[in-house]
């Protein structure tokens, strides 16, 4: 996935796409952060029943407030415990809970002080906090969901207020209808704006991750992305019992393109090579550029089947020469490659890369244009 944007349609498509491994890890950290803040706010609310009692509130109201505070603390602790392990459904559940708590607080305000509920300054700003905190989960779908749910719940509440549900006539008479409608419309507009800003923040977060983990020239993942992803690939392969083959690949005598046709032609040649290599990848397989004319492939299957696929790729590159400019000579590329099988040749990224690099050097020493899958 490239870091460049292609307008509103492309931005929405990326926001609605499931997050990748890196974004999921960022989102899990954001969920834990929000859970800790939720616990802190719940603890700070513990003195409220005592303050209500000191203020002479009725015993019934104190008991209701005490029950609400106890429930809020219990749920905050439960969300914190659940946030220790990533769960795809958890951010949606916690956002729904937080937004519903704000709506419940607004309804409680409306029953006690309709004018305060209409102004919405007692509880309504927490809608904005919840919507903005959704961006910390690094998932565009969640951000749009949180904003949409807040708009829906507050819109229904505002409609009930507009219809006069639970508002005494004196309150309605003391406020102009136009002012009341204007305040509620302003709140809806601010919620919409907060949702948009949170979604933009998520998209920028995605772009930063893509830029930091991808090669600017070819758009392929880079070494940093590869090192971050490999532990998850190993874990998935271990759980499924699959085999993996890591390929370290170097283009033979690539420097001649820069020497004979110039560095711009060399850049186009690298993109040509990357595009051709990408054609052999199956679903969930990866190709990364780790520097210069060196690439890493992560293929599913044993080393034998990987060797056969790479041999076909080697012939394909020769059959599709790169033409720098019309009238110039075309360049037919070959490559040397070293293969390392997981877990036979190593159980970690560094051990596999070391094994593949050793075999790549053997291929180079033997004259290049060959694939080495075993030590001599």
KEKE-3310 file (N, C-alpha, C; in steps of 0.2 Angstrom, whole numbers, plus 5000, padded with zeros to 4 digits):
npx = (5004:5003:5009:5004:4990:4974:4964:4947:4939:4948:4954:4943:4942:4953:4952:4941:4946:4952:4964:4982:4995:5004:4996:4986:4993:4997:4984:4980:4988:4983:4970:4973:4978:4967:4958:4965:4964:4950:4948:4954:4946:4934:4938:4940:4927:4922:4920:4908:4895:4896:4898:4886:4878:4882:4878:4864:4856:4842:4840:4836:4841:4855:4858:4855:4865:4876:4876:4877:4891:4898:4895:4901:4915:4917:4914:4924:4936:4934:4935:4948:4955:4951:4958:4971:4974:4974:4958:4947:4934:4933:4937:4925:4915:4919:4919:4905:4900:4905:4900:4886:4886:4888:4876:4866:4870:4866:4852:4849:4852:4842:4831:4832:4836:4831:4834:4848:4851:4847:4856:4868:4881:4885:4887:4888:4900:4909:4906:4913:4926:4926:4924:4936:4945:4944:4952:4964:4964:4968:4961:4951:4938:4932:4933:4924:4913:4911:4909:4897:4888:4888:4882:4870:4864:4864:4857:4844:4841:4841:4830:4820:4820:4817:4804:4798:4798:4797:4800:4797:4783:4787:4801:4801:4795:4804:4815:4819:4813:4820:4833:4835:4835:4845:4856:4857:4858:4871:4878:4877:4884:4897:4900:4900:4911:4921:4921:4926:4939:4945:4945:4953:4965:4968:4970:4981:4990:4990:4997:5009:5014:5014:5024:5035:5038:5039:5048:5052:5055:5051:5039:5038:5038:5050:5066:5064:5050:5049:5056:5048:5036:5039:5040:5026:5022:5029:5023:5010:5012:5017:5006:4997:5004:5011:5024:5038:5048:5062:5069:5083:5088:5098:5101:5110:5124:5119:5123:5128:5117:5115:5127:5127:5115:5110:5105:5092:5086:5090:5082:5069:5071:5073:5060:5053:5058:5054:5040:5039:5044:5034:5023:5024:5020:5009:4994:4996:5009:5026:5035:5050:5060:5077:5087:5098:5100:5095:5083:5070:5061:5046:5040:5027:5028:5039:5057:5060:5049:5049:5061:5058:5048:5056:5065:5057:5054:5066:5069:5058:5062:5072:5066:5058:5065:5072:5068:5076:5075:5067:5075:5087:5098:5091:5090:5093:5089:5097:5097:5104:5101:5098:5091:5082:5075:5061:5056:5068:5081:5083:5075:5072:5071:5084:5093:5088:5090:5104:5107:5102:5109:5122:5121:5117:5129:5137:5130:5133:5147:5149:5147:5134:5117:5110:5102:5103:5099:5104:5118:5135)
npy = (4994:5011:5027:5038:5049:5048:5057:5061:5049:5039:5041:5038:5025:5019:5022:5014:5002:4986:4987:4985:4974:4983:4994:4988:4985:4997:5002:4993:4997:5011:5008:5002:5013:5022:5015:5015:5029:5030:5022:5031:5042:5037:5034:5046:5050:5045:5052:5059:5054:5057:5071:5075:5071:5079:5091:5091:5082:5071:5055:5045:5050:5050:5037:5032:5039:5034:5020:5022:5027:5016:5006:5012:5012:4998:4993:5001:4995:4982:4984:4988:4976:4968:4974:4971:4961:4960:4962:4961:4966:4973:4988:4993:4990:4997:5010:5011:5009:5021:5031:5029:5031:5045:5049:5044:5052:5064:5063:5061:5073:5081:5076:5082:5095:5103:5115:5115:5103:5106:5116:5109:5109:5102:5088:5085:5089:5078:5069:5073:5071:5057:5053:5059:5052:5040:5040:5036:5022:5019:5015:5018:5014:5012:5025:5032:5025:5028:5042:5042:5035:5043:5055:5050:5046:5058:5065:5059:5062:5076:5078:5073:5083:5094:5090:5093:5083:5080:5093:5107:5119:5132:5132:5130:5142:5152:5151:5155:5147:5147:5149:5138:5127:5131:5130:5115:5111:5117:5109:5096:5099:5102:5089:5082:5088:5085:5071:5071:5077:5068:5056:5061:5062:5048:5044:5051:5045:5033:5035:5040:5028:5020:5027:5027:5013:5009:5008:5023:5024:5012:5009:4997:4987:4991:4987:4990:4988:4974:4968:4971:4964:4951:4943:4941:4934:4922:4918:4916:4906:4896:4893:4888:4877:4879:4880:4891:4901:4911:4923:4930:4941:4947:4959:4955:4963:4976:4989:4993:4999:5011:5017:5017:5021:5031:5038:5040:5031:5020:5020:5018:5006:4998:4999:4992:4980:4977:4976:4966:4955:4955:4949:4935:4933:4925:4926:4934:4933:4941:4955:4964:4978:4980:4988:4997:4986:4975:4963:4956:4941:4934:4918:4906:4889:4875:4875:4869:4871:4885:4887:4883:4892:4904:4901:4901:4915:4920:4917:4924:4937:4939:4937:4948:4962:4978:4993:5008:5020:5025:5018:5015:5003:4988:4981:4966:4958:4948:4938:4934:4923:4918:4905:4902:4891:4891:4882:4876:4881:4891:4900:4913:4930:4936:4925:4918:4928:4928:4915:4915:4925:4920:4910:4917:4924:4913:4910:4922:4921:4910:4915:4921:4923:4913:4901:4897:4885:4877:4874:4873)
npz = (5000:4996:5001:4996:4993:4985:4984:4990:4988:4988:5001:5009:5006:5011:5025:5028:5026:5033:5047:5046:5052:5059:5062:5069:5081:5086:5088:5098:5109:5110:5114:5127:5133:5133:5141:5154:5156:5157:5169:5178:5178:5182:5196:5200:5201:5212:5225:5222:5227:5241:5241:5236:5246:5256:5251:5254:5247:5242:5249:5240:5228:5231:5233:5220:5213:5219:5215:5201:5201:5206:5197:5185:5189:5191:5177:5171:5176:5171:5157:5157:5160:5150:5140:5140:5131:5114:5106:5093:5093:5105:5105:5098:5107:5119:5115:5112:5124:5131:5124:5126:5140:5141:5134:5143:5154:5150:5148:5162:5166:5160:5166:5178:5177:5165:5157:5158:5152:5139:5135:5136:5142:5153:5151:5138:5131:5133:5123:5112:5118:5118:5104:5099:5106:5100:5089:5094:5093:5081:5069:5056:5053:5066:5071:5062:5066:5080:5079:5071:5080:5091:5085:5081:5094:5101:5092:5093:5106:5106:5097:5105:5115:5108:5105:5117:5127:5144:5148:5157:5155:5159:5157:5143:5139:5143:5135:5119:5104:5093:5097:5105:5096:5088:5096:5098:5084:5082:5091:5085:5073:5078:5083:5071:5065:5074:5072:5058:5060:5068:5060:5050:5057:5060:5047:5043:5052:5047:5035:5039:5045:5034:5026:5034:5034:5021:5005:4996:4983:4976:4982:4989:5004:5017:5026:5039:5040:5037:5048:5058:5055:5054:5066:5068:5057:5059:5070:5065:5056:5064:5072:5062:5056:5045:5032:5028:5017:5016:5005:4999:4988:4975:4962:4947:4942:4942:4942:4930:4923:4928:4925:4911:4906:4915:4932:4933:4924:4930:4942:4936:4931:4943:4947:4937:4939:4952:4950:4941:4949:4959:4953:4955:4968:4980:4989:5005:5004:5004:4998:4999:4998:5003:5002:4990:4976:4982:4987:4998:4999:5005:5006:5005:5009:5006:5004:4991:4982:4982:4976:4963:4959:4959:4949:4938:4939:4936:4923:4917:4920:4911:4899:4898:4895:4901:4894:4892:4885:4870:4856:4863:4869:4876:4893:4899:4914:4926:4942:4958:4971:4988:4998:5013:5024:5035:5049:5048:5044:5053:5067:5069:5063:5061:5060:5049:5039:5040:5036:5023:5017:5017:5008:4997:4994:4990:4978:4971:4971:4962:4950:4948:4943:4948:4959:4976:4987:4997:5009:5003)
capx = (5000:5007:5007:5001:4983:4971:4957:4942:4937:4954:4955:4938:4943:4959:4949:4937:4950:4955:4971:4987:4998:5007:4991:4983:4997:4996:4977:4979:4991:4978:4964:4975:4978:4960:4956:4968:4961:4943:4948:4956:4940:4929:4940:4939:4920:4920:4917:4902:4889:4897:4897:4878:4875:4884:4874:4858:4852:4838:4843:4835:4846:4862:4859:4856:4872:4881:4875:4880:4898:4900:4895:4906:4921:4917:4915:4931:4941:4933:4938:4955:4957:4950:4962:4977:4975:4970:4952:4944:4927:4933:4936:4918:4911:4921:4916:4898:4898:4907:4895:4880:4886:4887:4869:4863:4871:4862:4845:4848:4852:4836:4825:4833:4837:4830:4838:4855:4852:4847:4863:4872:4888:4887:4889:4889:4907:4912:4905:4919:4932:4925:4925:4943:4949:4943:4957:4970:4964:4971:4956:4946:4931:4930:4932:4918:4907:4910:4906:4891:4884:4887:4878:4863:4861:4863:4851:4838:4840:4839:4824:4816:4820:4813:4797:4796:4798:4800:4802:4791:4781:4791:4807:4800:4793:4810:4820:4817:4813:4826:4840:4836:4836:4852:4861:4857:4861:4878:4881:4877:4889:4903:4901:4902:4917:4926:4922:4930:4946:4947:4946:4959:4971:4969:4973:4988:4994:4991:5001:5016:5016:5016:5030:5041:5039:5040:5053:5049:5056:5047:5033:5038:5040:5057:5069:5060:5043:5050:5058:5042:5031:5042:5037:5019:5022:5032:5017:5004:5014:5017:4999:4994:5008:5014:5031:5040:5055:5064:5073:5087:5089:5102:5101:5117:5128:5114:5127:5129:5111:5116:5133:5126:5109:5109:5102:5084:5084:5091:5076:5064:5073:5071:5052:5051:5060:5050:5034:5039:5044:5028:5018:5024:5018:5003:4991:4999:5017:5028:5042:5053:5067:5080:5093:5101:5096:5093:5076:5068:5054:5044:5036:5024:5030:5046:5062:5060:5044:5051:5066:5055:5045:5061:5068:5053:5055:5073:5068:5053:5065:5076:5061:5055:5070:5070:5070:5077:5072:5066:5082:5092:5098:5087:5094:5090:5092:5097:5098:5107:5097:5099:5085:5082:5068:5059:5061:5074:5087:5083:5069:5072:5073:5091:5096:5086:5093:5111:5108:5100:5115:5128:5119:5117:5136:5139:5128:5137:5154:5149:5146:5128:5112:5108:5098:5106:5095:5108:5125:5139)
capy = (5000:5017:5032:5044:5049:5049:5061:5059:5042:5035:5042:5034:5018:5017:5022:5009:4995:4984:4989:4980:4972:4988:4998:4985:4985:5004:5003:4990:5002:5016:5005:5002:5020:5025:5011:5018:5036:5028:5020:5037:5047:5033:5034:5053:5051:5041:5057:5062:5053:5061:5078:5076:5070:5085:5096:5090:5079:5066:5049:5041:5053:5048:5030:5031:5041:5029:5015:5024:5027:5009:5003:5015:5009:4991:4993:5003:4990:4976:4986:4988:4969:4965:4978:4968:4957:4963:4959:4965:4969:4977:4995:4995:4989:5002:5016:5011:5010:5027:5036:5028:5034:5052:5050:5043:5058:5070:5061:5062:5081:5083:5075:5086:5102:5103:5120:5113:5098:5109:5119:5103:5110:5097:5081:5084:5089:5071:5066:5075:5067:5050:5053:5060:5046:5034:5040:5033:5015:5018:5011:5022:5011:5013:5032:5034:5022:5032:5048:5041:5033:5049:5059:5046:5046:5065:5068:5057:5066:5083:5078:5072:5089:5098:5089:5095:5078:5081:5100:5111:5125:5138:5132:5132:5149:5156:5150:5155:5141:5147:5148:5131:5123:5133:5126:5108:5111:5118:5103:5091:5101:5101:5082:5080:5091:5081:5065:5072:5078:5061:5052:5064:5060:5041:5044:5054:5040:5027:5038:5040:5021:5018:5030:5024:5006:5008:5011:5028:5023:5006:5008:4991:4987:4991:4983:4991:4985:4967:4966:4972:4960:4944:4939:4939:4929:4916:4915:4913:4899:4891:4891:4884:4872:4880:4881:4897:4901:4918:4923:4936:4941:4953:4959:4955:4969:4982:4996:4995:5003:5018:5019:5017:5025:5036:5036:5040:5025:5015:5020:5015:4999:4995:4998:4987:4973:4975:4975:4959:4950:4955:4945:4928:4932:4923:4930:4934:4933:4948:4957:4970:4981:4982:4992:4996:4981:4969:4962:4950:4938:4929:4914:4901:4883:4873:4878:4866:4874:4892:4887:4882:4898:4909:4899:4904:4922:4922:4917:4929:4944:4939:4938:4955:4967:4984:4998:5015:5025:5022:5019:5013:4996:4985:4978:4960:4957:4941:4939:4928:4922:4913:4903:4900:4888:4891:4883:4871:4885:4896:4901:4920:4934:4937:4919:4917:4932:4926:4909:4917:4930:4916:4906:4922:4925:4907:4911:4927:4918:4905:4918:4924:4920:4906:4901:4892:4883:4873:4876:4868)
capz = (5000:4995:5006:4993:4993:4979:4984:4995:4988:4990:5008:5012:5005:5016:5031:5029:5025:5040:5048:5045:5058:5063:5064:5075:5087:5088:5091:5105:5113:5111:5118:5134:5136:5135:5147:5160:5157:5160:5176:5182:5178:5187:5202:5202:5202:5218:5230:5220:5232:5247:5239:5235:5253:5260:5248:5256:5242:5244:5250:5234:5223:5233:5231:5212:5211:5221:5211:5195:5202:5207:5190:5181:5191:5189:5170:5169:5178:5167:5151:5157:5160:5143:5135:5140:5125:5108:5104:5087:5095:5111:5104:5097:5113:5124:5112:5112:5131:5133:5121:5129:5146:5140:5133:5149:5159:5147:5150:5169:5167:5157:5171:5184:5175:5157:5154:5158:5147:5132:5134:5135:5144:5158:5149:5130:5128:5133:5116:5109:5120:5116:5097:5097:5108:5095:5084:5097:5091:5074:5065:5053:5054:5072:5072:5059:5070:5086:5077:5069:5085:5095:5081:5081:5100:5103:5088:5096:5112:5104:5095:5111:5119:5104:5105:5123:5132:5150:5149:5160:5151:5161:5154:5136:5138:5145:5130:5112:5100:5088:5101:5107:5090:5085:5101:5096:5078:5083:5094:5080:5068:5081:5083:5064:5064:5078:5068:5053:5062:5071:5054:5046:5061:5058:5040:5044:5056:5042:5030:5043:5046:5027:5024:5038:5033:5014:5001:4993:4975:4973:4986:4993:5011:5018:5031:5045:5040:5037:5055:5063:5053:5054:5072:5067:5052:5062:5075:5061:5053:5069:5073:5056:5054:5038:5031:5025:5014:5015:4999:4999:4981:4972:4954:4945:4938:4941:4941:4923:4921:4930:4921:4904:4905:4920:4938:4932:4921:4935:4946:4932:4930:4949:4948:4932:4942:4958:4947:4939:4955:4963:4950:4957:4975:4982:4995:5011:5004:5004:4994:5002:4996:5009:5000:4983:4972:4986:4989:5002:4997:5010:5002:5009:5006:5007:4999:4985:4978:4982:4971:4956:4957:4958:4943:4933:4939:4933:4916:4915:4919:4905:4893:4899:4896:4902:4889:4896:4880:4863:4852:4867:4870:4882:4898:4902:4920:4930:4949:4962:4977:4993:5001:5020:5026:5042:5054:5048:5044:5058:5070:5070:5057:5060:5058:5042:5035:5040:5032:5016:5014:5016:5002:4991:4993:4986:4971:4968:4969:4957:4944:4948:4939:4950:4966:4981:4993:5002:5010:5000)
cpx = (5004:5005:5004:4993:4980:4964:4953:4940:4942:4955:4949:4939:4948:4956:4945:4940:4952:4962:4975:4990:5000:5001:4987:4987:4997:4989:4976:4982:4986:4972:4966:4976:4972:4957:4959:4965:4953:4943:4950:4950:4935:4931:4939:4931:4917:4917:4911:4896:4890:4896:4889:4875:4876:4880:4866:4853:4848:4842:4842:4840:4853:4863:4859:4863:4877:4881:4879:4888:4901:4900:4900:4913:4922:4918:4922:4936:4940:4936:4945:4958:4957:4955:4969:4979:4971:4964:4949:4938:4928:4933:4929:4914:4913:4918:4908:4896:4900:4902:4888:4880:4885:4879:4865:4863:4866:4854:4844:4848:4845:4830:4826:4833:4837:4834:4846:4856:4852:4853:4868:4879:4890:4890:4891:4896:4911:4911:4911:4925:4932:4927:4933:4947:4949:4949:4963:4970:4966:4967:4951:4939:4928:4929:4926:4912:4906:4907:4899:4886:4883:4882:4871:4860:4860:4857:4845:4836:4838:4832:4818:4815:4816:4806:4794:4795:4801:4802:4796:4789:4785:4798:4806:4799:4799:4815:4816:4818:4819:4833:4841:4838:4843:4858:4862:4860:4869:4882:4882:4883:4896:4905:4903:4909:4923:4927:4927:4937:4949:4949:4952:4966:4973:4972:4980:4993:4995:4997:5009:5018:5018:5023:5036:5043:5039:5045:5050:5050:5051:5040:5032:5040:5048:5060:5065:5053:5044:5052:5052:5037:5033:5039:5030:5018:5024:5026:5012:5006:5015:5010:4996:4998:5011:5021:5033:5047:5056:5069:5077:5090:5093:5102:5108:5119:5123:5117:5128:5123:5113:5122:5131:5120:5107:5105:5094:5082:5085:5085:5070:5065:5071:5063:5050:5053:5055:5043:5034:5040:5038:5022:5018:5021:5010:5000:4995:5007:5019:5035:5044:5059:5071:5087:5096:5097:5095:5086:5075:5061:5052:5038:5033:5026:5037:5051:5062:5055:5046:5056:5063:5052:5050:5064:5064:5053:5061:5072:5063:5057:5069:5072:5058:5061:5068:5073:5070:5073:5072:5073:5088:5092:5094:5092:5090:5093:5092:5098:5101:5102:5099:5093:5087:5075:5067:5055:5067:5081:5088:5076:5067:5073:5080:5095:5094:5089:5101:5112:5107:5106:5121:5127:5119:5125:5139:5137:5132:5144:5154:5147:5139:5123:5110:5105:5101:5101:5098:5115:5129:5142)
cpy = (5006:5022:5038:5043:5051:5053:5058:5052:5038:5035:5038:5027:5015:5017:5016:5002:4993:4986:4984:4978:4978:4992:4995:4985:4992:5005:4999:4994:5008:5014:5004:5009:5023:5021:5014:5025:5035:5026:5027:5041:5043:5034:5042:5055:5048:5046:5060:5061:5057:5068:5079:5075:5077:5091:5096:5086:5073:5060:5045:5044:5051:5041:5028:5033:5037:5023:5016:5024:5020:5006:5005:5012:5002:4990:4995:4998:4984:4978:4986:4981:4966:4968:4975:4964:4960:4959:4964:4969:4974:4985:4997:4995:4995:5009:5017:5012:5018:5032:5035:5031:5041:5053:5049:5049:5064:5069:5063:5069:5083:5082:5079:5093:5103:5109:5118:5108:5101:5113:5114:5104:5105:5091:5081:5085:5082:5067:5067:5071:5060:5049:5054:5055:5040:5034:5036:5025:5014:5014:5016:5020:5013:5021:5034:5031:5026:5038:5047:5039:5039:5054:5056:5047:5053:5068:5066:5061:5073:5083:5077:5079:5094:5097:5091:5089:5080:5088:5104:5117:5131:5138:5133:5139:5154:5156:5151:5149:5141:5146:5141:5126:5125:5130:5119:5107:5112:5112:5097:5093:5100:5093:5079:5082:5087:5074:5065:5073:5071:5056:5054:5062:5053:5041:5046:5049:5034:5029:5038:5033:5018:5021:5028:5017:5004:5011:5017:5027:5018:5006:5001:4992:4988:4986:4984:4988:4977:4965:4967:4966:4952:4940:4937:4934:4922:4913:4912:4906:4894:4888:4886:4878:4873:4881:4888:4897:4909:4918:4930:4936:4948:4953:4959:4961:4974:4988:4998:4999:5010:5021:5021:5022:5031:5034:5036:5034:5019:5015:5017:5008:4995:4994:4993:4980:4971:4973:4968:4954:4950:4951:4938:4927:4930:4927:4929:4933:4940:4949:4963:4972:4983:4986:4991:4991:4975:4969:4956:4948:4934:4925:4908:4894:4881:4876:4876:4870:4882:4892:4887:4889:4904:4907:4902:4911:4924:4922:4922:4936:4944:4940:4945:4960:4974:4989:5005:5020:5022:5023:5016:5006:4994:4982:4972:4958:4949:4943:4933:4928:4917:4912:4901:4897:4889:4885:4879:4875:4890:4898:4909:4924:4935:4931:4917:4921:4931:4920:4911:4921:4925:4912:4911:4923:4919:4908:4916:4924:4913:4908:4922:4920:4913:4907:4896:4891:4879:4875:4870:4863)
cpz = (5000:5000:5003:4993:4986:4979:4990:4995:4990:4998:5012:5012:5010:5023:5033:5028:5032:5041:5048:5052:5062:5066:5070:5081:5090:5091:5097:5110:5115:5115:5126:5137:5138:5141:5154:5161:5160:5167:5181:5183:5183:5194:5205:5204:5209:5224:5228:5225:5238:5246:5239:5242:5257:5257:5250:5251:5245:5244:5243:5229:5224:5231:5224:5210:5213:5217:5204:5195:5202:5200:5185:5183:5190:5182:5168:5170:5173:5160:5151:5157:5153:5138:5135:5134:5120:5106:5099:5089:5101:5110:5102:5103:5118:5121:5113:5120:5133:5130:5125:5136:5146:5139:5139:5154:5156:5149:5157:5170:5165:5162:5177:5182:5167:5154:5153:5152:5140:5130:5133:5137:5150:5156:5142:5128:5129:5127:5112:5111:5118:5108:5095:5100:5104:5090:5087:5095:5084:5069:5062:5053:5061:5073:5068:5063:5076:5084:5075:5075:5090:5091:5082:5088:5102:5098:5090:5102:5111:5101:5100:5115:5115:5104:5112:5128:5138:5152:5151:5155:5153:5157:5146:5135:5139:5140:5123:5108:5096:5091:5103:5101:5087:5090:5099:5089:5078:5086:5089:5075:5071:5082:5076:5062:5067:5074:5062:5055:5065:5065:5050:5050:5060:5052:5040:5047:5051:5037:5033:5043:5039:5025:5027:5036:5025:5010:4996:4985:4972:4976:4989:5000:5012:5024:5037:5046:5040:5044:5059:5061:5054:5060:5071:5062:5055:5066:5071:5058:5058:5071:5068:5054:5047:5038:5027:5022:5013:5010:5000:4992:4979:4965:4952:4941:4937:4939:4934:4920:4922:4926:4914:4902:4910:4926:4937:4929:4926:4940:4943:4932:4937:4950:4943:4936:4948:4955:4945:4944:4959:4960:4952:4965:4975:4987:5001:5011:5003:5000:4997:4999:5002:5008:4993:4978:4975:4988:4994:5000:5003:5007:5006:5005:5007:5002:4992:4980:4977:4976:4964:4954:4956:4951:4937:4933:4935:4925:4913:4915:4913:4899:4893:4900:4897:4897:4891:4891:4874:4859:4856:4867:4877:4887:4900:4909:4923:4937:4952:4968:4982:4997:5008:5022:5033:5044:5054:5048:5049:5061:5071:5063:5056:5058:5051:5037:5034:5035:5024:5013:5013:5009:4996:4989:4989:4979:4968:4966:4964:4950:4943:4943:4941:4957:4970:4986:4998:5003:5006:5004)
residu = (UNK:UNK:UNK:UNK:UNK:UNK:UNK:UNK:UNK:UNK:UNK:UNK:UNK:UNK:UNK:UNK:UNK:UNK:UNK:UNK:UNK:UNK:UNK:UNK:UNK:UNK:UNK:UNK:UNK:UNK:UNK:UNK:UNK:UNK:UNK:UNK:UNK:UNK:UNK:UNK:UNK:UNK:UNK:UNK:UNK:UNK:UNK:UNK:UNK:UNK:UNK:UNK:UNK:UNK:UNK:UNK:UNK:UNK:UNK:UNK:UNK:UNK:UNK:UNK:UNK:UNK:UNK:UNK:UNK:UNK:UNK:UNK:UNK:UNK:UNK:UNK:UNK:UNK:UNK:UNK:UNK:UNK:UNK:UNK:UNK:UNK:UNK:UNK:UNK:UNK:UNK:UNK:UNK:UNK:UNK:UNK:UNK:UNK:UNK:UNK:UNK:UNK:UNK:UNK:UNK:UNK:UNK:UNK:UNK:UNK:UNK:UNK:UNK:UNK:UNK:UNK:UNK:UNK:UNK:UNK:UNK:UNK:UNK:UNK:UNK:UNK:UNK:UNK:UNK:UNK:UNK:UNK:UNK:UNK:UNK:UNK:UNK:UNK:UNK:UNK:UNK:UNK:UNK:UNK:UNK:UNK:UNK:UNK:UNK:UNK:UNK:UNK:UNK:UNK:UNK:UNK:UNK:UNK:UNK:UNK:UNK:UNK:UNK:UNK:UNK:UNK:UNK:UNK:UNK:UNK:UNK:UNK:UNK:UNK:UNK:UNK:UNK:UNK:UNK:UNK:UNK:UNK:UNK:UNK:UNK:UNK:UNK:UNK:UNK:UNK:UNK:UNK:UNK:UNK:UNK:UNK:UNK:UNK:UNK:UNK:UNK:UNK:UNK:UNK:UNK:UNK:UNK:UNK:UNK:UNK:UNK:UNK:UNK:UNK:UNK:UNK:UNK:UNK:UNK:UNK:UNK:UNK:UNK:UNK:UNK:UNK:UNK:UNK:UNK:UNK:UNK:UNK:UNK:UNK:UNK:UNK:UNK:UNK:UNK:UNK:UNK:UNK:UNK:UNK:UNK:UNK:UNK:UNK:UNK:UNK:UNK:UNK:UNK:UNK:UNK:UNK:UNK:UNK:UNK:UNK:UNK:UNK:UNK:UNK:UNK:UNK:UNK:UNK:UNK:UNK:UNK:UNK:UNK:UNK:UNK:UNK:UNK:UNK:UNK:UNK:UNK:UNK:UNK:UNK:UNK:UNK:UNK:UNK:UNK:UNK:UNK:UNK:UNK:UNK:UNK:UNK:UNK:UNK:UNK:UNK:UNK:UNK:UNK:UNK:UNK:UNK:UNK:UNK:UNK:UNK:UNK:UNK:UNK:UNK:UNK:UNK:UNK:UNK:UNK:UNK:UNK:UNK:UNK:UNK:UNK:UNK:UNK:UNK:UNK:UNK:UNK:UNK:UNK:UNK:UNK:UNK:UNK:UNK:UNK:UNK:UNK:UNK:UNK:UNK:UNK:UNK:UNK:UNK:UNK:UNK:UNK:UNK:UNK:UNK:UNK:UNK:UNK:UNK:UNK:UNK:UNK:UNK:UNK:UNK:UNK:UNK:UNK:UNK:UNK:UNK:UNK:UNK:UNK:UNK:UNK:UNK)
# end
